Amino acid sequence: MALQIKITATPLKYLKALDKPTRQRNVAKLKDIADNPTDARLSYPLTASDKRSTRIGAYRVLFRIDSEILEVADIGPRGQIYRKA
């Protein structure tokens, strides 16, 4: 059973600002993760947080899994994303 994807305001704004092919890759990867949220090939848990992370090209997506919801917490380039986590 696939999880429902919820994107908070800040990552949604960042996602909309990306070019179309990059945005489509991000959305496709989030759908794959929603289908199988704990697959080690798709994402990995962060050590100091309850969040998980996935790599999509030069970008990283941080998210939480809450029962039936995959909540996207942040999207950004690798060099900056973990400073906020």
Biopython code that builds the backbone (N, CA, C, O; Angstrom):
import numpy as np
from Bio.PDB.StructureBuilder import StructureBuilder

atoms = [
    (1, "MET", "N", (0.834, -1.177, 0.000)),
    (1, "MET", "CA", (0.000, 0.000, 0.000)),
    (1, "MET", "C", (0.883, 1.247, 0.000)),
    (1, "MET", "O", (1.790, 1.361, 0.825)),
    (2, "ALA", "N", (0.635, 2.154, -0.890)),
    (2, "ALA", "CA", (1.434, 3.372, -1.019)),
    (2, "ALA", "C", (1.030, 4.395, 0.043)),
    (2, "ALA", "O", (-0.137, 4.518, 0.414)),
    (3, "LEU", "N", (2.031, 5.114, 0.509)),
    (3, "LEU", "CA", (1.787, 6.184, 1.462)),
    (3, "LEU", "C", (1.305, 7.437, 0.735)),
    (3, "LEU", "O", (1.578, 7.627, -0.450)),
    (4, "GLN", "N", (0.592, 8.275, 1.457)),
    (4, "GLN", "CA", (0.170, 9.564, 0.914)),
    (4, "GLN", "C", (1.349, 10.528, 1.052)),
    (4, "GLN", "O", (1.979, 10.582, 2.108)),
    (5, "ILE", "N", (1.652, 11.284, 0.004)),
    (5, "ILE", "CA", (2.777, 12.224, 0.015)),
    (5, "ILE", "C", (2.269, 13.607, 0.406)),
    (5, "ILE", "O", (1.352, 14.150, -0.210)),
    (6, "LYS", "N", (2.889, 14.162, 1.444)),
    (6, "LYS", "CA", (2.552, 15.516, 1.903)),
    (6, "LYS", "C", (3.822, 16.354, 1.834)),
    (6, "LYS", "O", (4.824, 16.024, 2.468)),
    (7, "ILE", "N", (3.779, 17.431, 1.069)),
    (7, "ILE", "CA", (4.947, 18.308, 0.927)),
    (7, "ILE", "C", (4.628, 19.619, 1.633)),
    (7, "ILE", "O", (3.655, 20.293, 1.296)),
    (8, "THR", "N", (5.457, 19.978, 2.617)),
    (8, "THR", "CA", (5.227, 21.220, 3.350)),
    (8, "THR", "C", (5.542, 22.419, 2.459)),
    (8, "THR", "O", (6.050, 22.251, 1.350)),
    (9, "ALA", "N", (5.247, 23.614, 2.933)),
    (9, "ALA", "CA", (5.303, 24.823, 2.109)),
    (9, "ALA", "C", (6.689, 25.136, 1.557)),
    (9, "ALA", "O", (6.818, 25.420, 0.366)),
    (10, "THR", "N", (7.719, 25.092, 2.379)),
    (10, "THR", "CA", (9.062, 25.463, 1.926)),
    (10, "THR", "C", (9.592, 24.526, 0.840)),
    (10, "THR", "O", (10.054, 25.009, -0.193)),
    (11, "PRO", "N", (9.544, 23.190, 1.037)),
    (11, "PRO", "CA", (10.016, 22.327, -0.058)),
    (11, "PRO", "C", (9.141, 22.401, -1.301)),
    (11, "PRO", "O", (9.640, 22.205, -2.410)),
    (12, "LEU", "N", (7.854, 22.677, -1.147)),
    (12, "LEU", "CA", (6.979, 22.814, -2.309)),
    (12, "LEU", "C", (7.387, 24.025, -3.137)),
    (12, "LEU", "O", (7.408, 23.963, -4.366)),
    (13, "LYS", "N", (7.706, 25.109, -2.477)),
    (13, "LYS", "CA", (8.163, 26.313, -3.173)),
    (13, "LYS", "C", (9.478, 26.034, -3.905)),
    (13, "LYS", "O", (9.653, 26.463, -5.046)),
    (14, "TYR", "N", (10.402, 25.318, -3.256)),
    (14, "TYR", "CA", (11.680, 24.981, -3.877)),
    (14, "TYR", "C", (11.466, 24.046, -5.064)),
    (14, "TYR", "O", (12.101, 24.208, -6.106)),
    (15, "LEU", "N", (10.581, 23.077, -4.909)),
    (15, "LEU", "CA", (10.293, 22.123, -5.976)),
    (15, "LEU", "C", (9.704, 22.825, -7.200)),
    (15, "LEU", "O", (10.057, 22.492, -8.331)),
    (16, "LYS", "N", (8.825, 23.776, -6.988)),
    (16, "LYS", "CA", (8.224, 24.513, -8.098)),
    (16, "LYS", "C", (9.241, 25.390, -8.825)),
    (16, "LYS", "O", (9.068, 25.692, -10.006)),
    (17, "ALA", "N", (10.299, 25.799, -8.125)),
    (17, "ALA", "CA", (11.315, 26.660, -8.732)),
    (17, "ALA", "C", (12.315, 25.873, -9.586)),
    (17, "ALA", "O", (13.060, 26.471, -10.362)),
    (18, "LEU", "N", (12.344, 24.545, -9.454)),
    (18, "LEU", "CA", (13.265, 23.723, -10.240)),
    (18, "LEU", "C", (12.811, 23.643, -11.697)),
    (18, "LEU", "O", (11.639, 23.850, -12.009)),
    (19, "ASP", "N", (13.768, 23.336, -12.586)),
    (19, "ASP", "CA", (13.388, 23.150, -13.985)),
    (19, "ASP", "C", (12.533, 21.885, -14.126)),
    (19, "ASP", "O", (12.565, 21.008, -13.262)),
    (20, "LYS", "N", (11.786, 21.800, -15.200)),
    (20, "LYS", "CA", (10.790, 20.744, -15.369)),
    (20, "LYS", "C", (11.373, 19.325, -15.296)),
    (20, "LYS", "O", (10.806, 18.501, -14.579)),
    (21, "PRO", "N", (12.467, 18.988, -15.991)),
    (21, "PRO", "CA", (12.988, 17.617, -15.895)),
    (21, "PRO", "C", (13.442, 17.243, -14.478)),
    (21, "PRO", "O", (13.228, 16.112, -14.042)),
    (22, "THR", "N", (14.054, 18.167, -13.770)),
    (22, "THR", "CA", (14.500, 17.904, -12.405)),
    (22, "THR", "C", (13.295, 17.730, -11.480)),
    (22, "THR", "O", (13.286, 16.848, -10.621)),
    (23, "ARG", "N", (12.293, 18.565, -11.660)),
    (23, "ARG", "CA", (11.076, 18.461, -10.859)),
    (23, "ARG", "C", (10.397, 17.112, -11.089)),
    (23, "ARG", "O", (9.925, 16.482, -10.143)),
    (24, "GLN", "N", (10.348, 16.667, -12.350)),
    (24, "GLN", "CA", (9.729, 15.379, -12.660)),
    (24, "GLN", "C", (10.506, 14.217, -12.047)),
    (24, "GLN", "O", (9.903, 13.252, -11.578)),
    (25, "ARG", "N", (11.848, 14.300, -12.045)),
    (25, "ARG", "CA", (12.668, 13.256, -11.404)),
    (25, "ARG", "C", (12.397, 13.209, -9.904)),
    (25, "ARG", "O", (12.304, 12.129, -9.321)),
    (26, "ASN", "N", (12.270, 14.380, -9.281)),
    (26, "ASN", "CA", (11.986, 14.435, -7.848)),
    (26, "ASN", "C", (10.632, 13.819, -7.525)),
    (26, "ASN", "O", (10.512, 13.037, -6.582)),
    (27, "VAL", "N", (9.623, 14.165, -8.297)),
    (27, "VAL", "CA", (8.277, 13.637, -8.056)),
    (27, "VAL", "C", (8.243, 12.122, -8.277)),
    (27, "VAL", "O", (7.623, 11.395, -7.500)),
    (28, "ALA", "N", (8.904, 11.650, -9.325)),
    (28, "ALA", "CA", (8.936, 10.210, -9.595)),
    (28, "ALA", "C", (9.622, 9.451, -8.457)),
    (28, "ALA", "O", (9.161, 8.381, -8.060)),
    (29, "LYS", "N", (10.715, 9.998, -7.934)),
    (29, "LYS", "CA", (11.427, 9.342, -6.837)),
    (29, "LYS", "C", (10.572, 9.324, -5.573)),
    (29, "LYS", "O", (10.566, 8.332, -4.844)),
    (30, "LEU", "N", (9.847, 10.416, -5.306)),
    (30, "LEU", "CA", (8.971, 10.447, -4.141)),
    (30, "LEU", "C", (7.854, 9.411, -4.257)),
    (30, "LEU", "O", (7.465, 8.804, -3.259)),
    (31, "LYS", "N", (7.339, 9.208, -5.465)),
    (31, "LYS", "CA", (6.310, 8.181, -5.667)),
    (31, "LYS", "C", (6.886, 6.785, -5.430)),
    (31, "LYS", "O", (6.216, 5.933, -4.846)),
    (32, "ASP", "N", (8.126, 6.542, -5.879)),
    (32, "ASP", "CA", (8.779, 5.257, -5.634)),
    (32, "ASP", "C", (8.959, 5.019, -4.140)),
    (32, "ASP", "O", (8.736, 3.912, -3.648)),
    (33, "ILE", "N", (9.360, 6.057, -3.427)),
    (33, "ILE", "CA", (9.555, 5.935, -1.979)),
    (33, "ILE", "C", (8.222, 5.707, -1.279)),
    (33, "ILE", "O", (8.154, 4.934, -0.323)),
    (34, "ALA", "N", (7.163, 6.365, -1.739)),
    (34, "ALA", "CA", (5.837, 6.171, -1.145)),
    (34, "ALA", "C", (5.370, 4.726, -1.313)),
    (34, "ALA", "O", (4.674, 4.197, -0.447)),
    (35, "ASP", "N", (5.747, 4.087, -2.414)),
    (35, "ASP", "CA", (5.383, 2.686, -2.638)),
    (35, "ASP", "C", (6.163, 1.735, -1.730)),
    (35, "ASP", "O", (5.628, 0.716, -1.294)),
    (36, "ASN", "N", (7.420, 2.062, -1.447)),
    (36, "ASN", "CA", (8.273, 1.208, -0.621)),
    (36, "ASN", "C", (9.176, 2.096, 0.245)),
    (36, "ASN", "O", (10.346, 2.285, -0.088)),
    (37, "PRO", "N", (8.654, 2.642, 1.347)),
    (37, "PRO", "CA", (9.347, 3.693, 2.096)),
    (37, "PRO", "C", (10.638, 3.283, 2.801)),
    (37, "PRO", "O", (11.488, 4.142, 3.037)),
    (38, "THR", "N", (10.819, 2.035, 3.137)),
    (38, "THR", "CA", (12.019, 1.657, 3.880)),
    (38, "THR", "C", (13.029, 0.881, 3.037)),
    (38, "THR", "O", (13.945, 0.267, 3.584)),
    (39, "ASP", "N", (12.874, 0.901, 1.727)),
    (39, "ASP", "CA", (13.820, 0.234, 0.845)),
    (39, "ASP", "C", (15.182, 0.930, 0.941)),
    (39, "ASP", "O", (15.281, 2.134, 0.707)),
    (40, "ALA", "N", (16.209, 0.189, 1.278)),
    (40, "ALA", "CA", (17.550, 0.751, 1.480)),
    (40, "ALA", "C", (18.135, 1.321, 0.191)),
    (40, "ALA", "O", (19.027, 2.167, 0.253)),
    (41, "ARG", "N", (17.665, 0.888, -0.962)),
    (41, "ARG", "CA", (18.168, 1.428, -2.224)),
    (41, "ARG", "C", (17.591, 2.795, -2.539)),
    (41, "ARG", "O", (18.161, 3.536, -3.339)),
    (42, "LEU", "N", (16.471, 3.140, -1.926)),
    (42, "LEU", "CA", (15.799, 4.402, -2.213)),
    (42, "LEU", "C", (16.100, 5.498, -1.193)),
    (42, "LEU", "O", (16.163, 6.673, -1.552)),
    (43, "SER", "N", (16.283, 5.130, 0.061)),
    (43, "SER", "CA", (16.522, 6.135, 1.091)),
    (43, "SER", "C", (17.266, 5.511, 2.260)),
    (43, "SER", "O", (17.363, 4.289, 2.377)),
    (44, "TYR", "N", (17.789, 6.376, 3.125)),
    (44, "TYR", "CA", (18.490, 5.894, 4.313)),
    (44, "TYR", "C", (18.150, 6.801, 5.496)),
    (44, "TYR", "O", (17.887, 7.989, 5.309)),
    (45, "PRO", "N", (18.153, 6.252, 6.708)),
    (45, "PRO", "CA", (17.819, 7.063, 7.879)),
    (45, "PRO", "C", (18.985, 7.971, 8.267)),
    (45, "PRO", "O", (20.150, 7.596, 8.134)),
    (46, "LEU", "N", (18.655, 9.163, 8.747)),
    (46, "LEU", "CA", (19.675, 10.067, 9.269)),
    (46, "LEU", "C", (19.951, 9.682, 10.720)),
    (46, "LEU", "O", (19.034, 9.306, 11.450)),
    (47, "THR", "N", (21.193, 9.774, 11.132)),
    (47, "THR", "CA", (21.569, 9.288, 12.454)),
    (47, "THR", "C", (21.079, 10.174, 13.593)),
    (47, "THR", "O", (20.690, 9.650, 14.636)),
    (48, "ALA", "N", (21.083, 11.473, 13.438)),
    (48, "ALA", "CA", (20.741, 12.375, 14.533)),
    (48, "ALA", "C", (19.300, 12.866, 14.468)),
    (48, "ALA", "O", (18.952, 13.853, 15.116)),
    (49, "SER", "N", (18.468, 12.192, 13.696)),
    (49, "SER", "CA", (17.115, 12.690, 13.480)),
    (49, "SER", "C", (16.178, 11.529, 13.187)),
    (49, "SER", "O", (16.614, 10.403, 12.951)),
    (50, "ASP", "N", (14.882, 11.822, 13.206)),
    (50, "ASP", "CA", (13.892, 10.814, 12.821)),
    (50, "ASP", "C", (13.600, 10.866, 11.327)),
    (50, "ASP", "O", (12.724, 10.153, 10.836)),
    (51, "LYS", "N", (14.329, 11.705, 10.610)),
    (51, "LYS", "CA", (14.129, 11.864, 9.171)),
    (51, "LYS", "C", (14.915, 10.828, 8.379)),
    (51, "LYS", "O", (15.838, 10.190, 8.884)),
    (52, "ARG", "N", (14.517, 10.688, 7.132)),
    (52, "ARG", "CA", (15.244, 9.864, 6.172)),
    (52, "ARG", "C", (15.679, 10.770, 5.033)),
    (52, "ARG", "O", (15.148, 11.870, 4.877)),
    (53, "SER", "N", (16.634, 10.324, 4.242)),
    (53, "SER", "CA", (17.161, 11.126, 3.146)),
    (53, "SER", "C", (17.243, 10.281, 1.886)),
    (53, "SER", "O", (17.438, 9.067, 1.946)),
    (54, "THR", "N", (17.092, 10.941, 0.749)),
    (54, "THR", "CA", (17.284, 10.288, -0.533)),
    (54, "THR", "C", (18.039, 11.229, -1.455)),
    (54, "THR", "O", (17.949, 12.451, -1.332)),
    (55, "ARG", "N", (18.776, 10.646, -2.369)),
    (55, "ARG", "CA", (19.594, 11.410, -3.314)),
    (55, "ARG", "C", (18.901, 11.404, -4.667)),
    (55, "ARG", "O", (18.501, 10.355, -5.172)),
    (56, "ILE", "N", (18.764, 12.600, -5.249)),
    (56, "ILE", "CA", (18.209, 12.741, -6.593)),
    (56, "ILE", "C", (19.137, 13.679, -7.345)),
    (56, "ILE", "O", (18.960, 14.897, -7.302)),
    (57, "GLY", "N", (20.116, 13.127, -8.029)),
    (57, "GLY", "CA", (21.117, 13.932, -8.715)),
    (57, "GLY", "C", (21.918, 14.738, -7.714)),
    (57, "GLY", "O", (22.483, 14.173, -6.777)),
    (58, "ALA", "N", (21.976, 16.042, -7.894)),
    (58, "ALA", "CA", (22.720, 16.918, -6.986)),
    (58, "ALA", "C", (21.870, 17.353, -5.795)),
    (58, "ALA", "O", (22.352, 18.081, -4.928)),
    (59, "TYR", "N", (20.620, 16.919, -5.741)),
    (59, "TYR", "CA", (19.697, 17.340, -4.688)),
    (59, "TYR", "C", (19.477, 16.230, -3.677)),
    (59, "TYR", "O", (19.660, 15.048, -3.967)),
    (60, "ARG", "N", (19.078, 16.644, -2.480)),
    (60, "ARG", "CA", (18.710, 15.705, -1.430)),
    (60, "ARG", "C", (17.304, 16.061, -0.974)),
    (60, "ARG", "O", (16.916, 17.229, -0.953)),
    (61, "VAL", "N", (16.553, 15.037, -0.611)),
    (61, "VAL", "CA", (15.205, 15.224, -0.085)),
    (61, "VAL", "C", (15.180, 14.595, 1.304)),
    (61, "VAL", "O", (15.523, 13.424, 1.466)),
    (62, "LEU", "N", (14.777, 15.369, 2.296)),
    (62, "LEU", "CA", (14.626, 14.879, 3.656)),
    (62, "LEU", "C", (13.142, 14.705, 3.931)),
    (62, "LEU", "O", (12.336, 15.579, 3.613)),
    (63, "PHE", "N", (12.783, 13.565, 4.526)),
    (63, "PHE", "CA", (11.373, 13.299, 4.777)),
    (63, "PHE", "C", (11.199, 12.451, 6.019)),
    (63, "PHE", "O", (12.144, 11.831, 6.507)),
    (64, "ARG", "N", (9.961, 12.434, 6.529)),
    (64, "ARG", "CA", (9.572, 11.608, 7.667)),
    (64, "ARG", "C", (8.474, 10.654, 7.207)),
    (64, "ARG", "O", (7.730, 10.946, 6.270)),
    (65, "ILE", "N", (8.387, 9.531, 7.869)),
    (65, "ILE", "CA", (7.304, 8.596, 7.609)),
    (65, "ILE", "C", (6.459, 8.519, 8.874)),
    (65, "ILE", "O", (6.915, 8.028, 9.906)),
    (66, "ASP", "N", (5.228, 9.006, 8.784)),
    (66, "ASP", "CA", (4.294, 8.987, 9.903)),
    (66, "ASP", "C", (3.089, 8.149, 9.503)),
    (66, "ASP", "O", (2.263, 8.589, 8.704)),
    (67, "SER", "N", (2.984, 6.962, 10.046)),
    (67, "SER", "CA", (1.922, 5.993, 9.773)),
    (67, "SER", "C", (1.607, 5.884, 8.280)),
    (67, "SER", "O", (2.264, 5.108, 7.586)),
    (68, "GLU", "N", (0.642, 6.620, 7.768)),
    (68, "GLU", "CA", (0.232, 6.508, 6.365)),
    (68, "GLU", "C", (0.669, 7.702, 5.524)),
    (68, "GLU", "O", (0.220, 7.853, 4.388)),
    (69, "ILE", "N", (1.543, 8.557, 6.070)),
    (69, "ILE", "CA", (1.925, 9.787, 5.376)),
    (69, "ILE", "C", (3.438, 9.875, 5.228)),
    (69, "ILE", "O", (4.175, 9.655, 6.189)),
    (70, "LEU", "N", (3.892, 10.194, 4.033)),
    (70, "LEU", "CA", (5.296, 10.496, 3.775)),
    (70, "LEU", "C", (5.373, 12.025, 3.706)),
    (70, "LEU", "O", (4.931, 12.638, 2.734)),
    (71, "GLU", "N", (5.939, 12.623, 4.746)),
    (71, "GLU", "CA", (5.990, 14.086, 4.844)),
    (71, "GLU", "C", (7.358, 14.592, 4.416)),
    (71, "GLU", "O", (8.361, 14.319, 5.075)),
    (72, "VAL", "N", (7.398, 15.332, 3.310)),
    (72, "VAL", "CA", (8.646, 15.897, 2.802)),
    (72, "VAL", "C", (8.971, 17.132, 3.638)),
    (72, "VAL", "O", (8.205, 18.095, 3.673)),
    (73, "ALA", "N", (10.125, 17.086, 4.314)),
    (73, "ALA", "CA", (10.515, 18.174, 5.216)),
    (73, "ALA", "C", (11.371, 19.217, 4.520)),
    (73, "ALA", "O", (11.262, 20.405, 4.819)),
    (74, "ASP", "N", (12.228, 18.788, 3.589)),
    (74, "ASP", "CA", (13.106, 19.754, 2.932)),
    (74, "ASP", "C", (13.670, 19.173, 1.640)),
    (74, "ASP", "O", (13.856, 17.962, 1.518)),
    (75, "ILE", "N", (13.939, 20.052, 0.680)),
    (75, "ILE", "CA", (14.573, 19.716, -0.586)),
    (75, "ILE", "C", (15.646, 20.757, -0.831)),
    (75, "ILE", "O", (15.411, 21.951, -0.647)),
    (76, "GLY", "N", (16.836, 20.307, -1.249)),
    (76, "GLY", "CA", (17.885, 21.267, -1.535)),
    (76, "GLY", "C", (19.165, 20.602, -1.988)),
    (76, "GLY", "O", (19.256, 19.375, -2.023)),
    (77, "PRO", "N", (20.166, 21.418, -2.339)),
    (77, "PRO", "CA", (21.457, 20.858, -2.748)),
    (77, "PRO", "C", (22.178, 20.220, -1.561)),
    (77, "PRO", "O", (21.990, 20.627, -0.414)),
    (78, "ARG", "N", (22.985, 19.242, -1.845)),
    (78, "ARG", "CA", (23.653, 18.452, -0.826)),
    (78, "ARG", "C", (24.461, 19.294, 0.143)),
    (78, "ARG", "O", (24.452, 19.012, 1.341)),
    (79, "GLY", "N", (25.151, 20.303, -0.323)),
    (79, "GLY", "CA", (26.016, 21.102, 0.526)),
    (79, "GLY", "C", (25.277, 21.918, 1.569)),
    (79, "GLY", "O", (25.871, 22.330, 2.565)),
    (80, "GLN", "N", (23.981, 22.160, 1.355)),
    (80, "GLN", "CA", (23.230, 23.018, 2.269)),
    (80, "GLN", "C", (22.162, 22.301, 3.051)),
    (80, "GLN", "O", (21.781, 22.762, 4.127)),
    (81, "ILE", "N", (21.670, 21.194, 2.551)),
    (81, "ILE", "CA", (20.504, 20.552, 3.126)),
    (81, "ILE", "C", (20.750, 20.012, 4.533)),
    (81, "ILE", "O", (19.869, 20.108, 5.388)),
    (82, "TYR", "N", (21.922, 19.450, 4.788)),
    (82, "TYR", "CA", (22.174, 18.834, 6.075)),
    (82, "TYR", "C", (22.484, 19.859, 7.164)),
    (82, "TYR", "O", (22.472, 19.514, 8.345)),
    (83, "ARG", "N", (22.755, 21.081, 6.804)),
    (83, "ARG", "CA", (22.971, 22.140, 7.804)),
    (83, "ARG", "C", (21.668, 22.466, 8.518)),
    (83, "ARG", "O", (21.677, 22.850, 9.688)),
    (84, "LYS", "N", (20.542, 22.314, 7.813)),
    (84, "LYS", "CA", (19.241, 22.607, 8.400)),
    (84, "LYS", "C", (18.696, 21.452, 9.224)),
    (84, "LYS", "O", (17.916, 21.657, 10.153)),
    (85, "ALA", "N", (19.114, 20.225, 8.876)),
    (85, "ALA", "CA", (18.558, 19.035, 9.514)),
    (85, "ALA", "C", (18.916, 19.019, 10.948)),
    (85, "ALA", "O", (18.541, 18.093, 11.668)),
]
sb = StructureBuilder()
sb.init_structure("model")
sb.init_model(0)
sb.init_chain("A")
sb.init_seg("    ")
for serial, (resi, resn, name, xyz) in enumerate(atoms, 1):
    if name == "N":
        sb.init_residue(resn, " ", resi, " ")
    sb.init_atom(name, np.array(xyz, "f"), 0.0, 1.0, " ", f" {name:<3s}", serial, name[0])
structure = sb.get_structure()
